[in-house]
């Protein structure tokens, strides 16, 4: 049998029909949302990559982090460049504090699409607080329980993240900041906290409004913290009364953050546009990235008349929120209205991008042909694992199906 370079392999059994497997996912891996709205959100059948496709994915993801991150970093020193991002004063204050202190730790996830030529293309980076940690450890175990015996699990993102936090804390306490109203955020943070505890490192979970300053040090619930793991979007922190306290502690080197506030510009999809338009390594960037511009820099008539060629996205949107895929609209009038609304919002000061649509190569799966979005974790610039989602159409949201990822051994 000819093996495809990228395929989803059917497993012999269905472990989610076994209550003990579902309980194991919840209790061992804190995957509490295996069903959403009465439908499965996870499956055991794994995405399997050939060695060549795995190597290509890791190379592209690391290269995109370097290129886009390099373009974004110019905003720290150049006020005109910084203006492209349209950040408020609080976001810029935090980013500047980390940059000034050399606080640069990062965990990012680059989302790759398999294009029709069989190459990986990057459509965006989550550089601020990527999720999926629980799936990276729980779903490969689910695939093994279902009878999948081949391949290698290449994901080490949780182990790498925890080791990095442990080193940053230097024997002290890690503060874990998260959105306390969201169970899916808590499950990530609970896994990180438990893994830290298993290595002998104390952590404190708290909302982002909790950190306070005593002298030059940052405290949570009466305990000094030396490392801050922030599973909370930087733009959501704007307006908090403790922004200056956090910034002062970071700026003076009293606490380190992961992902560093300095990477706020990389989180913005504007960084893709700036990279596309200004990179000195244009040929390589164009091989990795679809054409991307600030929405106001693309002629309105072109956006409207070539609906099948464009996607428009809010620069700081997450998990498919406010992503409008032109080819998925049934009527030109609906797309025209979206373009008009987006351009009006950009004129009022919001940051939006227009990105060329990437036609994807469907992958055969037990559920029929599907499109793959391969999330590649990059920890401090190096490959750290995968988080794969499959969908019937070119738009990934909370409704996407998550599957484990394995790589085949070289022949």
C-alpha positions as CSV (number, residue, x, y, z in Angstrom):
1,X,0.0,0.0,0.0
2,X,1.3,3.4,-1.0
3,X,1.5,5.7,2.1
4,X,0.4,9.3,1.6
5,X,2.8,12.0,2.9
6,X,-0.1,13.4,5.0
7,X,-2.9,11.1,6.1
8,X,-5.4,10.4,8.8
9,X,-5.3,6.7,9.7
10,X,-8.4,5.0,10.9
11,X,-8.0,3.2,14.3
12,X,-9.5,-0.3,15.0
13,X,-11.6,0.8,18.0
14,X,-13.5,3.8,19.3
15,X,-12.2,4.6,22.8
16,X,-14.7,7.4,23.3
17,X,-17.4,4.7,23.6
18,X,-15.5,3.4,26.7
19,X,-16.4,5.5,29.8
20,X,-13.1,4.7,31.4
21,X,-11.2,6.3,28.4
22,X,-13.4,9.4,28.6
23,X,-12.8,9.5,32.4
24,X,-9.1,9.1,31.8
25,X,-9.0,12.1,29.4
26,X,-10.8,14.2,32.0
27,X,-8.9,13.1,35.1
28,X,-5.4,12.6,33.8
29,X,-5.2,15.2,31.0
30,X,-8.0,17.6,32.1
31,X,-9.7,17.4,28.7
32,X,-13.2,18.2,29.9
33,X,-14.6,19.3,26.6
34,X,-14.3,16.1,24.4
35,X,-17.9,16.9,23.4
36,X,-19.1,20.3,22.4
37,X,-22.8,21.0,21.6
38,X,-23.5,17.3,21.5
39,X,-20.7,16.6,18.9
40,X,-17.2,15.2,19.4
41,X,-14.4,17.7,19.5
42,X,-11.7,15.1,19.6
43,X,-11.0,11.8,17.8
44,X,-8.5,9.0,18.2
45,X,-7.6,8.5,14.5
46,X,-4.3,10.2,14.1
47,X,-2.8,12.5,11.5
48,X,0.4,10.8,10.4
49,X,3.1,12.8,8.6
50,X,5.9,11.3,6.5
51,X,9.5,12.2,7.7
52,X,9.7,14.7,4.8
53,X,6.5,16.5,5.7
54,X,7.4,16.6,9.3
55,X,10.8,18.1,8.5
56,X,9.1,20.6,6.2
57,X,6.5,21.6,8.7
58,X,9.1,22.2,11.4
59,X,11.4,24.1,9.1
60,X,8.6,26.4,7.8
61,X,7.2,27.1,11.3
62,X,10.7,28.0,12.7
63,X,11.4,30.1,9.6
64,X,8.1,32.0,9.9
65,X,8.7,32.7,13.6
66,X,12.1,34.2,12.7
67,X,10.8,36.2,9.7
68,X,7.5,37.5,11.1
69,X,9.1,38.0,14.5
70,X,11.9,39.9,13.0
71,X,9.5,42.2,11.1
72,X,7.4,42.7,14.3
73,X,10.4,43.5,16.4
74,X,11.1,46.7,14.4
75,X,8.1,48.2,16.1
76,X,10.0,48.5,19.4
77,X,12.4,51.0,18.1
78,X,10.4,52.8,15.4
79,X,7.4,54.8,16.3
80,X,6.1,54.9,12.7
81,X,6.4,51.2,12.5
82,X,4.6,50.8,15.8
83,X,1.7,52.9,14.6
84,X,0.8,50.2,12.0
85,X,-0.3,47.9,14.9
86,X,-2.8,50.4,16.4
87,X,-2.2,49.2,20.0
88,X,-3.3,51.1,23.0
89,X,-1.0,52.6,25.6
90,X,-1.3,49.7,28.1
91,X,-0.3,47.1,25.5
92,X,2.6,49.2,24.3
93,X,3.7,49.8,28.0
94,X,3.9,46.1,28.7
95,X,5.6,45.3,25.4
96,X,8.2,48.0,26.0
97,X,8.9,46.8,29.6
98,X,9.7,43.3,28.4
99,X,11.8,44.6,25.5
100,X,13.8,46.9,27.7
101,X,14.5,44.1,30.2
102,X,15.6,41.5,27.5
103,X,12.6,39.5,28.7
104,X,12.2,37.3,25.5
105,X,10.9,33.8,26.3
106,X,8.3,32.6,23.9
107,X,5.9,29.8,23.1
108,X,4.2,30.3,19.8
109,X,2.0,28.2,17.5
110,X,2.2,28.6,13.7
111,X,-0.9,27.5,11.9
112,X,0.0,25.7,8.6
113,X,-2.2,24.8,5.7
114,X,-1.5,22.1,3.2
115,X,-1.8,23.8,-0.2
116,X,-2.8,22.1,-3.4
117,X,0.9,21.6,-4.4
118,X,1.5,19.7,-1.2
119,X,3.5,22.4,0.6
120,X,2.9,23.9,4.0
121,X,1.9,27.6,4.0
122,X,1.5,29.6,7.2
123,X,-1.7,31.6,7.6
124,X,-1.1,33.0,11.1
125,X,0.9,32.8,14.3
126,X,-0.5,32.6,17.9
127,X,2.5,34.2,19.6
128,X,0.7,35.3,22.8
129,X,-1.0,32.4,24.5
130,X,-1.5,29.4,22.2
131,X,-3.7,26.5,23.5
132,X,-4.0,22.8,22.8
133,X,-1.5,21.6,25.5
134,X,-3.9,19.0,26.9
135,X,-4.6,17.6,23.5
136,X,-0.9,17.1,22.7
137,X,-0.5,14.7,25.7
138,X,-3.9,13.2,25.9
139,X,-4.8,12.4,22.3
140,X,-1.7,10.3,21.4
141,X,-2.6,8.2,24.4
142,X,-6.1,7.9,23.1
143,X,-4.8,6.7,19.7
144,X,-2.7,4.1,21.4
145,X,-5.7,2.9,23.4
146,X,-7.7,2.7,20.2
147,X,-5.1,0.3,18.7
148,X,-2.8,2.6,16.7
149,X,0.6,1.1,17.0
150,X,2.8,2.9,14.5
151,X,4.6,6.2,14.3
152,X,6.3,8.4,16.8
153,X,4.8,11.1,19.0
154,X,7.0,14.2,18.4
155,X,5.3,16.6,20.7
156,X,7.2,17.8,23.8
157,X,5.5,21.1,24.2
158,X,4.2,20.6,27.8
159,X,7.5,19.2,29.0
160,X,9.5,22.0,27.3
161,X,7.2,24.8,28.6
162,X,7.4,23.5,32.1
163,X,11.1,23.2,32.0
164,X,11.4,26.7,30.7
165,X,9.2,28.1,33.4
166,X,11.1,26.2,36.1
167,X,14.4,27.7,34.8
168,X,12.9,31.2,34.8
169,X,11.6,30.8,38.3
170,X,15.0,29.6,39.5
171,X,13.6,27.7,42.5
172,X,10.9,30.3,43.2
173,X,7.2,30.4,42.4
174,X,5.5,30.6,39.0
175,X,2.5,32.8,38.7
176,X,-0.1,31.4,36.3
177,X,-2.5,34.0,35.0
178,X,-5.6,32.9,33.2
179,X,-9.2,33.9,32.3
180,X,-11.0,32.4,35.2
181,X,-14.4,32.4,33.5
182,X,-13.3,29.8,30.8
183,X,-13.1,26.1,31.6
184,X,-10.9,25.5,28.5
185,X,-8.4,28.0,29.8
186,X,-8.4,26.4,33.3
187,X,-7.7,23.0,31.8
188,X,-4.5,24.2,30.2
189,X,-3.3,26.0,33.3
190,X,-4.3,23.1,35.6
191,X,-2.1,20.8,33.5
192,X,0.8,23.2,33.6
193,X,0.4,23.6,37.4
194,X,0.3,19.9,38.0
195,X,3.3,19.2,35.8
196,X,5.3,22.0,37.6
197,X,4.3,20.4,41.0
198,X,5.6,17.0,39.8
199,X,8.9,18.7,39.2
200,X,8.9,20.3,42.6
201,X,8.1,23.9,41.5
202,X,5.3,25.8,43.2
203,X,2.7,27.7,41.2
204,X,-0.2,30.0,42.0
205,X,-3.2,30.3,39.7
206,X,-4.9,33.7,39.6
207,X,-6.8,36.2,37.4
208,X,-4.7,38.9,35.6
209,X,-5.9,41.6,38.0
210,X,-4.3,39.8,41.0
211,X,-0.6,40.6,40.6
212,X,0.5,43.5,42.8
213,X,3.8,45.3,43.5
214,X,5.7,45.3,46.8
215,X,8.9,47.3,46.3
216,X,10.1,46.2,42.9
217,X,8.8,42.6,43.2
218,X,5.6,41.1,41.9
219,X,3.3,39.3,44.4
220,X,0.3,36.9,44.0
221,X,-1.7,36.1,47.1
222,X,1.2,37.2,49.4
223,X,3.8,35.1,47.6
224,X,6.5,36.6,45.4
225,X,6.6,35.2,41.9
226,X,9.7,35.1,39.7
227,X,8.1,33.8,36.5
228,X,4.7,34.7,35.0
229,X,3.0,32.2,32.7
230,X,0.3,34.2,31.1
231,X,-2.5,32.3,29.5
232,X,-4.5,35.5,29.0
233,X,-4.5,37.7,25.8
234,X,-2.4,40.8,26.2
235,X,-5.0,43.0,24.6
236,X,-7.6,41.9,27.2
237,X,-5.4,43.3,29.9
238,X,-5.8,46.9,28.8
239,X,-7.5,49.0,31.4
240,X,-6.3,47.0,34.4
241,X,-5.2,49.1,37.3
242,X,-2.1,46.9,37.9
243,X,-0.6,47.4,34.4
244,X,2.1,49.7,35.6
245,X,2.9,47.4,38.6
246,X,3.4,44.4,36.2
247,X,5.4,46.5,33.8
248,X,7.7,47.9,36.5
249,X,8.5,44.5,37.8
250,X,9.2,43.1,34.4
251,X,11.2,46.2,33.3
252,X,13.5,46.0,36.4
253,X,14.1,42.3,35.8
254,X,12.3,41.1,39.0
255,X,10.0,38.8,37.1
256,X,10.1,37.1,33.6
257,X,7.1,36.4,31.5
258,X,6.1,33.7,29.0
259,X,5.1,34.4,26.4
260,X,7.0,37.7,26.8
261,X,4.9,40.8,26.5
262,X,7.6,41.9,23.9
263,X,6.0,39.5,21.4
264,X,2.7,41.4,21.3
265,X,3.5,42.7,17.9
266,X,4.2,39.2,16.6
267,X,0.7,38.2,17.8
268,X,-0.9,40.8,15.6
269,X,-1.7,39.6,12.1
270,X,-0.4,43.0,11.0
271,X,3.1,41.4,11.5
272,X,2.3,39.1,8.5
273,X,1.6,42.2,6.4
274,X,4.7,44.0,7.5
275,X,6.8,40.9,6.9
276,X,5.3,40.4,3.4
277,X,5.9,44.1,2.5
278,X,9.3,44.8,4.0
279,X,11.2,41.5,4.4
280,X,14.7,41.5,2.9
281,X,14.3,37.8,2.3
282,X,11.3,38.2,0.0
283,X,11.6,35.0,-2.0
284,X,11.6,32.8,1.1
285,X,8.8,34.7,2.8
286,X,6.6,34.4,-0.3
287,X,7.2,30.6,-0.3
288,X,6.0,30.4,3.3
289,X,3.3,33.1,3.6
290,X,0.3,34.0,1.5
291,X,0.2,37.6,0.3
292,X,-0.9,39.8,3.2
293,X,-1.6,43.5,3.5
294,X,-3.4,45.9,5.8
295,X,-7.0,45.9,4.6
296,X,-7.0,49.6,3.8
297,X,-4.0,49.1,1.5
298,X,-5.9,46.7,-0.8
299,X,-8.2,48.4,-3.4
300,X,-11.8,47.9,-2.3
301,X,-12.9,47.1,-5.9
302,X,-10.3,44.3,-6.0
303,X,-11.4,42.8,-2.7
304,X,-15.1,42.9,-3.8
305,X,-14.6,41.6,-7.4
306,X,-12.2,38.8,-6.5
307,X,-14.0,37.4,-3.5
308,X,-12.7,33.9,-4.1
309,X,-9.1,35.2,-3.7
310,X,-9.3,36.9,-0.3
311,X,-9.7,36.4,3.4
312,X,-10.1,39.3,5.8
313,X,-9.2,39.0,9.4
314,X,-9.2,41.2,12.5
315,X,-5.5,41.6,13.5
316,X,-6.0,40.4,17.1
317,X,-8.8,37.9,16.5
318,X,-8.4,34.4,17.9
319,X,-9.8,30.9,17.2
320,X,-11.4,31.9,14.0
321,X,-13.2,34.9,15.5
322,X,-13.8,37.6,12.9
323,X,-12.2,35.7,10.1
324,X,-14.2,36.1,6.8
325,X,-13.3,33.7,4.0
326,X,-14.4,35.0,0.7
327,X,-14.9,31.7,-1.1
328,X,-17.3,30.5,1.7
329,X,-19.8,33.3,1.0
330,X,-22.7,32.2,-1.2
331,X,-23.5,35.7,-2.5
332,X,-21.4,38.6,-3.7
333,X,-23.7,41.0,-1.9
334,X,-22.9,39.5,1.5
335,X,-19.2,39.7,0.9
336,X,-19.5,43.2,-0.3
337,X,-21.3,44.1,3.0
338,X,-18.5,42.5,5.0
339,X,-15.8,44.3,3.1
340,X,-17.6,47.6,3.6
341,X,-18.0,47.0,7.4
342,X,-14.4,45.9,7.8
343,X,-13.1,48.9,6.0
344,X,-15.3,51.2,8.1
345,X,-13.9,49.6,11.3
346,X,-10.4,50.0,10.0
347,X,-11.1,53.7,9.3
348,X,-12.2,54.0,13.0
349,X,-8.8,52.7,14.2
350,X,-9.1,48.9,14.3
351,X,-6.3,46.8,12.7
352,X,-7.5,44.4,9.9
353,X,-5.6,42.5,7.3
354,X,-6.5,41.1,3.9
355,X,-4.8,37.8,3.0
356,X,-4.7,35.8,-0.1
357,X,-6.9,32.6,0.2
358,X,-4.8,29.4,0.2
359,X,-6.6,26.6,-1.7
360,X,-6.0,23.5,0.4
361,X,-5.4,19.9,-0.6
362,X,-8.1,17.6,1.1
363,X,-6.8,14.7,3.1
364,X,-8.6,11.4,3.2
365,X,-10.0,10.6,6.6
366,X,-12.5,8.1,8.2
367,X,-15.1,10.9,8.0
368,X,-14.5,11.8,4.3
369,X,-12.2,14.3,2.7
370,X,-11.2,17.0,5.2
371,X,-8.9,20.0,5.3
372,X,-6.0,20.0,7.8
373,X,-4.7,23.0,9.9
374,X,-1.5,21.9,11.4
375,X,-0.5,23.9,14.5
376,X,3.2,23.8,15.0
377,X,4.5,24.8,18.5
378,X,7.8,26.7,18.5
379,X,9.4,27.2,21.9
380,X,12.1,29.9,22.0
381,X,12.5,29.5,18.2
382,X,12.7,25.7,18.1
383,X,10.1,23.1,17.1
384,X,8.2,21.6,20.1
385,X,5.2,19.7,18.8
386,X,1.9,19.7,17.0
387,X,-1.8,20.4,17.5
388,X,-3.9,19.4,14.5
389,X,-7.5,20.3,13.6
390,X,-9.5,19.1,10.7
391,X,-12.6,20.8,9.1
392,X,-14.9,20.2,6.2
393,X,-14.2,23.8,5.0
394,X,-11.5,26.5,5.0
395,X,-12.3,28.0,8.4
396,X,-11.1,26.7,11.8
397,X,-13.0,27.6,14.9
398,X,-14.0,26.0,18.2
399,X,-16.0,23.5,16.2
400,X,-13.0,22.0,14.5
401,X,-12.1,18.3,15.2
402,X,-8.9,17.8,17.1
403,X,-6.8,14.7,16.3
404,X,-3.4,13.4,17.6
405,X,-0.3,13.7,15.4
406,X,2.4,11.2,14.8
407,X,5.3,11.0,12.4
408,X,6.3,7.9,10.5
409,X,9.7,6.5,10.9
410,X,12.1,6.9,8.0
411,X,12.3,3.9,5.7
